[in-house]
Amino acid sequence: MFWVPLLLVTWAAAAVSCARLCLAAVRAAGPAGPPAPDRDGDRELSLYETAFLAGGPQRVADLALVSMHRRRRLWLAHTGWATVVDADPRGADEVERSVLGAIGPEGQSRTAAVRDRTSAADPVRALADRLVAAGLAVPETARSSMVAAVRGVRRSTALTVALASAATLLPPEGHAPDARAMTWFALPLVLTLGCLVIARVEVHPYTRWASPAGQSLLTRVSRRDPLAAVAIGGVHALDDPALRAALVPGQRRGR
């Protein structure tokens, strides 16, 4: 009965991971707090708000970098360096001032490092807090716990497949499970796969940056403005191959 302990491990892993996913979904679906004025259906999103709801803090940093590059405040080289070219560098807002602070007094820094520092800066965190308070963004705690729970169910699925294969291939002749015994391995596999399918349909909105209310507002944003297109679609929406290469690691110039 070499396979019985392996079966118990698969059942335990499947039960625990699916229970964690259910608990995370219940917490994420709970009330986020009292209604806020920003939940009004007529609210219009700013470009930074659009960027955050569509792609999170890194999208906000990308939007600021693209905006400053287009206004010739920065030069984003395809080699991966950001350089201040304005003789009197002053950010138009707090996020742009964070970009300049991330570049540093020498006026040049790696673009990836500038993006990371800007996305973690206080103005972007304050923007996130405002959107969460308005009910338009998913709280980071709910989002991270949901992502971790889904990842746990995926690992349990892989573990079930691995242990079922081991139970079939590793034991000596005469000790391998028969077809009827293998159906017991199929049950936790069906459980975890079923949870993943349900999560894809019902839970997926809680793994995004925008809440359902925020997603509704995102659908009203026009992409005709190039910066709005970047806010919604990211740097891949850029029509300038050189600028796209400066912001996308491994992107070849001219693609």
MODA-V678378 format. One record per backbone hydrogen bond with DSSP energy under -0.5 kcal/mol. NH is the residue of the N-H (numbers start at 0). CO is the residue of the C=O. E is the energy in kcal/mol with one decimal. If there is no record, write none. Layout:
nh,co,e
NH,CO,E
NH,CO,E
This chain:
nh,co,e
3,0,-1.3
4,0,-0.5
5,1,-0.6
6,2,-2.2
7,3,-2.3
8,4,-2.0
9,5,-2.1
10,6,-2.4
11,7,-2.5
12,8,-2.6
13,9,-2.5
14,10,-2.6
15,11,-2.5
16,12,-2.3
17,13,-2.2
18,14,-2.1
19,15,-2.3
20,16,-2.0
21,17,-2.2
22,18,-2.4
23,19,-2.4
24,20,-2.3
25,21,-2.2
26,22,-2.3
27,23,-2.4
28,24,-2.0
29,25,-0.5
29,26,-0.9
38,35,-2.0
39,36,-1.7
42,39,-1.7
49,45,-2.6
50,46,-2.6
51,47,-2.5
52,48,-2.5
53,49,-2.0
54,50,-2.4
55,51,-2.6
58,55,-0.6
59,55,-1.4
60,56,-2.0
61,57,-2.4
62,58,-2.4
63,59,-2.2
64,60,-2.3
65,61,-2.6
66,62,-2.6
67,63,-2.4
68,64,-2.2
69,65,-2.5
70,66,-1.5
71,68,-1.5
72,67,-3.2
73,67,-1.3
74,82,-2.6
76,74,-0.8
76,80,-2.5
79,76,-2.0
81,108,-3.3
82,74,-2.2
83,106,-2.7
84,72,-1.7
85,72,-1.2
88,85,-0.7
96,92,-2.1
97,93,-1.7
98,94,-1.8
99,95,-2.2
100,96,-2.2
101,97,-2.3
102,98,-1.9
103,99,-1.8
106,103,-1.6
108,81,-2.1
110,79,-2.5
113,109,-2.2
114,110,-2.6
115,111,-2.2
116,112,-2.5
117,113,-2.5
118,114,-2.4
119,115,-1.1
120,117,-1.4
124,120,-1.9
125,121,-2.8
126,122,-2.0
127,123,-2.3
128,124,-2.3
129,125,-2.2
130,126,-2.1
131,127,-2.4
132,128,-2.6
133,129,-1.7
134,131,-1.4
135,130,-2.4
136,130,-1.3
137,208,-2.5
142,138,-2.6
143,139,-2.9
144,140,-2.1
145,141,-2.0
146,142,-2.4
147,143,-2.4
148,144,-2.1
149,145,-2.5
150,146,-2.2
151,147,-2.0
152,148,-1.9
153,149,-2.1
154,150,-2.1
155,151,-2.1
156,152,-2.2
157,153,-2.2
158,154,-2.6
159,155,-2.4
160,156,-2.0
161,157,-2.4
162,158,-2.9
163,159,-2.3
164,160,-2.0
165,161,-2.3
166,162,-2.6
167,163,-1.2
168,164,-2.4
169,165,-2.5
170,165,-0.6
174,171,-2.2
176,166,-0.6
181,177,-2.0
182,178,-0.9
182,179,-0.5
183,180,-1.4
184,180,-0.5
184,181,-0.8
185,181,-1.2
186,182,-1.2
187,183,-0.8
188,184,-1.1
189,185,-2.6
190,186,-2.3
191,187,-2.5
192,188,-2.4
193,189,-2.4
194,190,-2.0
195,191,-2.1
196,192,-2.2
197,193,-2.4
198,194,-2.7
199,195,-2.1
200,196,-1.4
201,197,-3.6
202,197,-0.7
202,198,-1.0
203,198,-1.9
205,202,-2.2
206,203,-1.9
207,204,-0.9
209,52,-0.7
210,135,-2.4
214,210,-3.0
215,211,-1.8
216,212,-1.6
217,213,-2.0
218,214,-1.4
219,216,-1.2
220,217,-1.3
228,224,-2.3
229,225,-1.7
230,226,-2.5
231,227,-2.1
232,228,-3.0
233,229,-2.3
236,233,-2.0
237,234,-1.6
240,238,-0.7
243,239,-2.6
244,240,-2.4
245,241,-1.4
246,242,-1.0
246,243,-0.7
247,243,-1.9
248,246,-0.6
250,247,-2.2
254,251,-1.5
